[in-house]
Amino acid sequence: MNKYQKLVGNTAVFAIGSFGAKLISFFLVRLYTGCMSPEEYSTADLLYQAVNVLYPIVSLSMADALIRFGIDKAYDNKKVYTAAMTSAMAGLTLLAFFMPLIDSADAFSGYGFILYVYCYCSTFRQLAANFVRARGLVKLFAADGIFSMITTVTCNLIFLLGFDMGVTGYILSTIVSDIISFVLLTLIADLHKYFDFRYLSGKVFAEMVKYSLPLIPTYILWWITSASDRWFVIALVGSHENGIYSASYKIPTLLMLMTTLFYQAWQMSAIENKDDKGLSKFYGRVYGAYSSLLFIGAAGLILIVKPLTHILVAEEYITAYKYTPILIIAMIFQCLCQFLSSIYNVRKKSVNSMVTSFAAAAVNIILNLLLIPNYGVYGAAIATAAAYFVCYAIRIFDSRTYIRFDVSFFKLFVNIIVICYMAFAAIKEPKFTYLQLILLFIIITIFNLDAIIITLKKLLAKGGGKK
């Protein structure tokens, strides 16, 4: 099996195990918007975003280090997992002392305890899942994704529909799912055999911390880029509008959903082939196909954004479709940034990841302050798209100094122009809107087919992985 075939094989396993489950989660938006008001949904979303930024901080971003060092055969997995779990225990203990302060904030008032439990369970579940993936147990990782989503859906139905618990029920569903997932992963993969303080190695711990420490500000900066706009919208426009804006993010996350399945496999392939002489060509071909599929997928989502919004959300949230096309563009560049981050992972250049994330966060904050007062929620969406574009523009040049691969900037320019006009048409709805969108979708699909075909040929070639 060549490296292209292995990449596709692992992607298929992740897709089979996770896509259906994540798709169910996507359609749960209708349940959430039906059971919670825009103000409640805004609070639930803020709690979710808070945990996303807290768990890498309290664990010293060891979930990422587990992937990088767990796959690398030069390191003992027992020492790697013990170091990660020890960091998480220390960080979560320290976080407990700060929870009264967090609970005193207006946005989290009354939710401090459940927020801590949520962060606690999510941290250990993330560490366990990443370690399983690092050990190559991709089928177990995928199966966990399916079972976790079944558990989450069941709990949502019980807590939201059955007991009408609102925000608390939304968070509690994830907590229960994370606990069950962590216990099952530990038992099935014998993770308890890899954790013992006797395996705690100062040298391995120091190397992991050196790699992961710059990722903490990277996560915070990335969170600022991806989530701070919600806080600006609440402060400058209101919680009701933020609830609608949060709902408008759900369709763009379909794009991230699909690319994340690929990235999970790609991250493994990139590290496993880090010393391959043909690494530059490997990156070039995969990047070409990846970006082409990304633009085709984005064009397809913009084409159906209005009818899909009507299906997914309650009537009170229906205006969300007006902001979604801009956020789809933002998601394109976020996904491209994610791909380029694999180069920093392979070369252990986590500082570069932090610096480029800082540029995105700075642009996001400045544009939020300038645009939201004048353009409302549209300003927040534009600020997010611009921030991710700036990060991508920096990374596409910086990352290629470590692994040089070919990029067609002409194709990139044409794709951006077409996708931006599609977004404009979907928002403004000029005459013959759907005819225009269909024609442009066909054009962008044909325009991007060549890179996909080239990669498919390498996939089907018996010796494709050697060049």
GIFEN-V26358 format. One record per residue. N is the residue number from 1. RES is the residue in one letter. NEAR is the number of other C-alpha atoms within 8 Angstrom. D_FIRST is the distance of its C-alpha to the first C-alpha in Angstrom with 1 decimal. Layout:
# GIFEN-V26358
n=(N/N)
res=(RES/RES)
near=(NEAR/NEAR)
d_first=(D_FIRST/D_FIRST)
This chain:
# GIFEN-V26358
n=(1/2/3/4/5/6/7/8/9/10/11/12/13/14/15/16/17/18/19/20/21/22/23/24/25/26/27/28/29/30/31/32/33/34/35/36/37/38/39/40/41/42/43/44/45/46/47/48/49/50/51/52/53/54/55/56/57/58/59/60/61/62/63/64/65/66/67/68/69/70/71/72/73/74/75/76/77/78/79/80/81/82/83/84/85/86/87/88/89/90/91/92/93/94/95/96/97/98/99/100/101/102/103/104/105/106/107/108/109/110/111/112/113/114/115/116/117/118/119/120/121/122/123/124/125/126/127/128/129/130/131/132/133/134/135/136/137/138/139/140/141/142/143/144/145/146/147/148/149/150/151/152/153/154/155/156/157/158/159/160/161/162/163/164/165/166/167/168/169/170/171/172/173/174/175/176/177/178/179/180/181/182/183/184/185/186/187/188/189/190/191/192/193/194/195/196/197/198/199/200/201/202/203/204/205/206/207/208/209/210/211/212/213/214/215/216/217/218/219/220/221/222/223/224/225/226/227/228/229/230/231/232/233/234/235/236/237/238/239/240/241/242/243/244/245/246/247/248/249/250/251/252/253/254/255/256/257/258/259/260/261/262/263/264/265/266/267/268/269/270/271/272/273/274/275/276/277/278/279/280/281/282/283/284/285/286/287/288/289/290/291/292/293/294/295/296/297/298/299/300/301/302/303/304/305/306/307/308/309/310/311/312/313/314/315/316/317/318/319/320/321/322/323/324/325/326/327/328/329/330/331/332/333/334/335/336/337/338/339/340/341/342/343/344/345/346/347/348/349/350/351/352/353/354/355/356/357/358/359/360/361/362/363/364/365/366/367/368/369/370/371/372/373/374/375/376/377/378/379/380/381/382/383/384/385/386/387/388/389/390/391/392/393/394/395/396/397/398/399/400/401/402/403/404/405/406/407/408/409/410/411/412/413/414/415/416/417/418/419/420/421/422/423/424/425/426/427/428/429/430/431/432/433/434/435/436/437/438/439/440/441/442/443/444/445/446/447/448/449/450/451/452/453/454/455/456/457/458/459/460/461/462/463/464/465/466/467)
res=(M/N/K/Y/Q/K/L/V/G/N/T/A/V/F/A/I/G/S/F/G/A/K/L/I/S/F/F/L/V/R/L/Y/T/G/C/M/S/P/E/E/Y/S/T/A/D/L/L/Y/Q/A/V/N/V/L/Y/P/I/V/S/L/S/M/A/D/A/L/I/R/F/G/I/D/K/A/Y/D/N/K/K/V/Y/T/A/A/M/T/S/A/M/A/G/L/T/L/L/A/F/F/M/P/L/I/D/S/A/D/A/F/S/G/Y/G/F/I/L/Y/V/Y/C/Y/C/S/T/F/R/Q/L/A/A/N/F/V/R/A/R/G/L/V/K/L/F/A/A/D/G/I/F/S/M/I/T/T/V/T/C/N/L/I/F/L/L/G/F/D/M/G/V/T/G/Y/I/L/S/T/I/V/S/D/I/I/S/F/V/L/L/T/L/I/A/D/L/H/K/Y/F/D/F/R/Y/L/S/G/K/V/F/A/E/M/V/K/Y/S/L/P/L/I/P/T/Y/I/L/W/W/I/T/S/A/S/D/R/W/F/V/I/A/L/V/G/S/H/E/N/G/I/Y/S/A/S/Y/K/I/P/T/L/L/M/L/M/T/T/L/F/Y/Q/A/W/Q/M/S/A/I/E/N/K/D/D/K/G/L/S/K/F/Y/G/R/V/Y/G/A/Y/S/S/L/L/F/I/G/A/A/G/L/I/L/I/V/K/P/L/T/H/I/L/V/A/E/E/Y/I/T/A/Y/K/Y/T/P/I/L/I/I/A/M/I/F/Q/C/L/C/Q/F/L/S/S/I/Y/N/V/R/K/K/S/V/N/S/M/V/T/S/F/A/A/A/A/V/N/I/I/L/N/L/L/L/I/P/N/Y/G/V/Y/G/A/A/I/A/T/A/A/A/Y/F/V/C/Y/A/I/R/I/F/D/S/R/T/Y/I/R/F/D/V/S/F/F/K/L/F/V/N/I/I/V/I/C/Y/M/A/F/A/A/I/K/E/P/K/F/T/Y/L/Q/L/I/L/L/F/I/I/I/T/I/F/N/L/D/A/I/I/I/T/L/K/K/L/L/A/K/G/G/G/K/K)
near=(5/11/9/10/10/10/11/9/8/10/13/8/11/17/12/9/15/13/12/10/12/10/8/9/10/9/9/9/12/11/8/9/13/9/10/11/9/14/11/11/14/13/11/11/9/10/10/9/10/8/11/9/11/9/13/14/10/14/17/13/14/15/13/9/14/16/13/12/11/16/13/9/7/4/10/8/8/11/15/15/13/14/12/14/12/8/12/14/9/10/12/11/8/9/9/8/7/8/11/8/7/9/13/8/8/6/6/12/9/6/8/12/9/10/10/10/9/13/11/10/11/11/12/11/12/9/13/12/11/12/13/14/11/13/8/7/9/11/9/8/13/14/10/11/11/12/9/12/13/9/11/12/11/8/11/12/9/9/15/13/9/7/7/9/9/11/11/8/12/13/12/12/14/10/12/11/12/12/10/9/12/12/8/8/14/11/9/7/7/9/11/8/7/11/12/10/6/4/9/10/8/6/6/11/12/8/8/12/11/8/12/14/10/11/13/12/9/13/10/9/13/12/12/12/15/8/9/10/15/12/8/13/16/11/7/9/13/9/11/9/12/16/15/13/12/12/11/13/10/10/12/14/9/9/14/10/10/9/10/8/13/11/10/10/13/10/9/11/11/11/12/8/8/8/5/6/5/8/11/10/10/9/9/11/11/9/9/11/11/9/9/12/10/11/12/12/9/13/13/9/11/13/12/8/13/8/7/8/12/10/7/9/14/10/6/6/12/11/8/12/12/8/14/13/15/11/15/14/13/14/14/12/12/11/10/10/12/9/10/11/10/10/13/13/11/11/7/7/11/12/8/8/12/13/9/11/12/11/11/15/13/9/12/15/13/8/12/13/9/8/12/17/10/7/8/12/13/9/14/16/13/10/14/14/14/11/15/15/11/11/13/12/8/9/12/9/8/8/12/10/7/8/9/7/9/6/6/6/6/6/7/8/8/8/10/8/8/10/12/9/8/13/12/10/12/15/10/6/8/6/4/6/10/7/7/9/13/9/8/11/12/8/8/13/9/7/7/11/9/7/11/13/8/9/11/8/8/10/11/8/7/8/7/12/9/6/7)
d_first=(0.0/3.8/6.7/8.1/5.9/6.3/9.8/10.6/9.6/11.8/14.3/14.6/15.4/18.0/19.3/19.9/21.5/23.4/24.2/26.6/28.3/28.7/30.0/32.6/33.5/34.0/36.4/38.3/39.9/42.3/43.3/43.8/45.8/47.8/48.7/49.3/51.5/50.2/51.8/50.2/46.7/47.3/48.0/45.0/42.7/44.4/43.8/40.1/39.9/42.0/39.5/36.6/38.5/40.0/37.0/35.2/38.7/39.6/36.3/36.2/33.0/31.2/28.7/27.0/27.4/25.7/22.5/22.8/24.0/22.3/18.8/20.1/20.0/23.3/25.2/26.4/25.5/29.0/30.7/28.7/29.4/33.0/33.6/32.4/34.4/37.5/37.5/37.3/40.2/42.4/41.7/42.5/45.6/46.8/46.1/48.5/51.4/50.7/50.4/54.2/54.0/51.1/52.9/55.9/54.2/55.3/51.8/50.9/54.3/54.2/50.4/50.2/49.5/46.9/45.2/45.0/43.6/41.1/39.9/40.0/37.8/35.3/34.9/33.9/31.7/29.8/29.4/28.3/25.7/24.2/24.2/22.3/19.6/19.6/19.0/15.8/17.8/16.7/17.8/21.2/21.5/21.0/23.4/25.9/25.9/26.9/29.5/30.9/31.6/33.2/35.4/36.3/37.2/39.4/41.1/41.8/43.4/45.5/46.5/46.9/48.1/49.6/51.3/51.4/50.4/49.3/47.7/47.9/46.1/43.3/42.7/43.3/40.6/37.9/39.5/39.4/35.7/34.8/36.7/35.2/31.6/32.3/33.8/31.1/28.3/30.4/31.1/27.6/25.7/28.7/29.1/32.7/31.5/30.0/33.3/36.2/38.6/38.4/34.9/36.3/35.7/37.7/35.4/32.2/34.4/35.8/32.4/31.2/34.5/34.5/31.2/32.2/35.9/35.7/33.5/36.5/38.6/35.5/35.3/39.1/39.0/36.1/38.2/41.2/39.3/37.9/40.8/44.0/44.9/45.7/48.2/49.8/50.0/51.8/54.2/55.0/54.6/54.5/52.5/52.8/51.1/48.4/47.6/47.2/45.1/42.8/42.3/41.4/38.4/36.7/35.4/33.9/32.0/30.1/28.5/27.8/26.5/23.8/22.8/22.9/20.3/18.0/19.5/18.8/15.0/15.6/17.8/15.3/12.7/15.8/17.0/13.9/13.6/17.4/17.8/15.3/17.5/15.9/16.5/19.4/17.6/14.8/17.8/19.8/17.4/16.6/20.3/21.4/19.7/20.6/24.3/24.6/23.5/25.9/28.8/28.3/28.1/31.2/33.1/32.5/33.8/36.9/37.5/37.9/39.1/42.7/42.2/39.4/41.7/44.4/42.1/40.8/44.0/47.6/50.3/51.5/48.2/47.9/48.6/45.3/43.7/45.7/43.8/40.3/39.5/40.2/38.0/35.1/35.5/35.6/32.4/30.6/31.4/30.8/27.2/26.9/28.5/26.1/23.1/25.0/25.8/22.3/23.3/26.3/24.3/22.0/25.0/27.3/29.7/30.9/34.4/33.2/32.0/35.4/37.4/35.6/36.1/39.7/40.2/38.9/41.2/44.2/43.8/43.4/46.6/48.7/47.8/48.3/51.8/52.6/51.2/51.7/55.5/55.7/52.9/52.2/48.8/47.7/48.3/46.0/43.1/43.7/43.8/40.4/38.8/40.5/39.4/35.7/36.0/37.7/35.0/32.3/34.5/34.8/31.2/29.8/31.9/31.9/28.2/27.3/29.5/26.8/23.7/24.9/23.1/24.8/26.6/28.7/31.9/33.6/31.1/31.5/35.3/35.4/33.2/35.5/38.6/37.5/36.4/39.6/41.8/40.0/40.8/44.4/44.8/43.5/46.0/49.0/48.6/50.4/51.3/48.6/46.2/43.6/43.8/43.1/40.2/38.6/39.1/37.6/34.6/34.0/34.5/32.1/29.4/29.8/30.1/26.7/24.7/23.7/21.5/19.7/19.3/18.0/15.2/14.4/14.3/11.8/9.6/10.2/10.1/7.8/8.6/9.2/8.1/10.6/13.6)
